[in-house]
Amino acid sequence: MQFHLNGFNSCDPDIFKAADRPMISKDMVDVLIVGCGPAGLCLAAQLAAYPEINTRIVEQKPGPMEKGQADGINVRSMEMFQAFGFADKIKRESVWINETTFWTPNPDKQEDIKRVGRVQDVEDGLSEMPHILINQPRIHDMYLDLMKNSPTRLEPDYATQLIDLVVDPEADDYPITVTLEKVDGEREIIKARYVVGCDGARSNVRKSIGGKLHGDAAHQAWGVMDVLAVTDFPDFRMKSIIQSSHDGNILLLPREGGYLTRLYVELDKLGDDERVAERGLDIDDILAKAKRVFQPYSFEAKEVVWWSIYEIGHRLTDKFDDVPTDQVGSRTPCVFTAGDACHTHSPKAGQGMNVSMGDAFNLGWKLISVLTGRSAPELLHSYSNERRAAAQGLVEADHKWSRTVGAQQTEAEKNGEEPPRFQKEFVANLPFTGGLTIQYEPSALIGKTTHQDLAKGFDIGKRFHSAPAIRLSDAKPMQLGHTIEANQQWHIFVFAGANDQGTLGGEVEKLCDFLENNPNSPIKKHTRLNEDIDSVINVCGVFQQGFRDVAYDKMPSMLRPHKGKYGLCDYEKIFCADQKSGHDIFDLRNIDREEGCIVIVRPDQHVSYVLPLDAYEELSNFFAGILLTTK
């Protein structure tokens, strides 16, 4: 991490100096976030870093969550946590899922179960991050700490719910009127520029803009419990998917701390018009079913930490904002929904919390860009377009997975002639469950694939797949993707061609000269006077040579910028291939060694464009379609 830019700081660098905001108002806000789940807190943590944005977040519960609910964090979310700065802390506290085992009825004794397979949970090369499990409230804690330590010192208003929301499309400013109610009945009227509903499946925000969840229910009751138990089941610290002959299925997930375990237990089939609450099921039903499924192994719960019974549903809203489809050309959105407020699905796929945070990560930088005057409000249309397509893919995949897990064994599976379908489906879906298949469609934010062959391993529209590199200034081995932080900053990664060492006359030097000095440069056009040169667009160079074979002082000044009030040099913009370990980024990401290329990455870590090193006009035009020209 970097600090001391504008003077020596002897304090904890994760705690920012509180901003001087004497005129801040609670009843006239830029952004009102409703709900302190993972989506709401992820969004709040991004906005809290900007003192010029007046953000407020409310939650109807009396205080922070303490236990229960989601627990699975896929590798894509871990990459996002790296941008926020708390991935290492989560890795230390969590349990890593390295292997998944599969159990089916024993052919010799159907009432017993038998292990029939095991696979590596995260394929080699998918990500530098692990798949982990941790209590959802700990994820909340990470975001709450970021908020509390930010310049705005943002904290939620608990015991406060939204009971009414009205949008005036004709209003020039603060078009939203919101009525909030405290637990004691006291009401408050506030005005907002934007409202984001992260208030769950029964979202009042969604209802206020006429949104509805469409889909179906599986008519199947499931129980979930976090337990401290004694058992002789051999895979109790492995992720395990268990099919029994007559008592349904169990998904077993080891939890953090070495002793805690979560079990998802299939209970009763429900009638078409029956609700799970009508069955009167409780923790005793979950425990009894689990004991039967685990046969011939013993299972004794010593303490049930948390439990719940639910019905699986797969539902999706038509749009994730308040603008009707036929008015997109004449209105810009000011109300948004995220997470369970706009899509619901089975917990068994382990994607709910991850996709919810993905919604917020997509929306956060766009709101920041608009509210700080970097982009026009039309940018906000892209949120619903991009994230609804992602959620649609999740709902469809989750529906298929739920059917697969609940399907009866075929004769070939029973006889051991072929692996169970749920094992084959699990293996086929590994990139999906890792959160790595989301690929945004071409738009103003996502360029065409004309030059994709220059960097085949950086799929346009997908997340930037990090790889090892060596920082030139201090020979530090690191992941190139870890240069991206959770803010509104864009990134241009310049991958040098063969024999280019950044010296005068080379393609990298020519590009850097254009970016630094040409009036048509996107950096010149979109960076304000007196701002650091990387305030909006960060430029990094990556060279094929080893770090001992290129000279830092011969590099273009664009890659050695001087910043801050003292004009200090930023030494962290130049990288070399990691030749010592053999993990060469040019080989790993199939980058054209002869030509090199430009890779543009969005603030949310998705690849926007791949261009040749001399595509100056295309580079400028791309950013001109997103960022406003400074005056």
Beta strands, then each sheet from edge to edge (+ up, - down):
strand 1: 28-34
strand 2: 55-58
strand 3: 72-73
strand 4: 95-96
strand 5: 99-106
strand 6: 109-120
strand 7: 132-133
strand 8: 160-167
strand 9: 176-182
strand 10: 187-197
strand 11: 214-231
strand 12: 239-243
strand 13: 249-254
strand 14: 261-269
strand 15: 299-316
strand 16: 335-337
strand 17: 343-344
strand 18: 468-471
strand 19: 476-479
strand 20: 490-495
strand 21: 537-543
strand 22: 562-563
strand 23: 568-569
strand 24: 574-576
strand 25: 597-601
strand 26: 607-611
sheet 1: 2+ 1+ 10+ 9- 8+
sheet 2: 2+ 1+ 10+ 16+
sheet 3: 3+ 7- 4+
sheet 4: 6+ 5- 12- 13+ 14- 11+ 15- 17+
sheet 5: 19+ 18- 24+ 21+ 20+ 25- 26+
sheet 6: 22+ 23-
end
